[in-house]
Amino acid sequence: MSLEVKMNTKIKLELSHFGEQFFHGVKKVLTCES
């Protein structure tokens, strides 16, 4: 159970980090375009 929770937490952290990077990339593109 605890191992499963650790894995889920790790996946969530990686996903949130990827989402952050993606969001910054989109923001950069939008500010360059306008």
C-alpha positions, 0 to 999 in steps of 0.5 A: 500500500505505501509503495503504491502511494509513493508511486502515485505521488511520484507520478503526480509530481512528475505530471505537475512539473510537466504541466508547469513546463508546458504552460510556460512554453505555451505562454512564451509562444503566445507572448511572442505571437502577439 
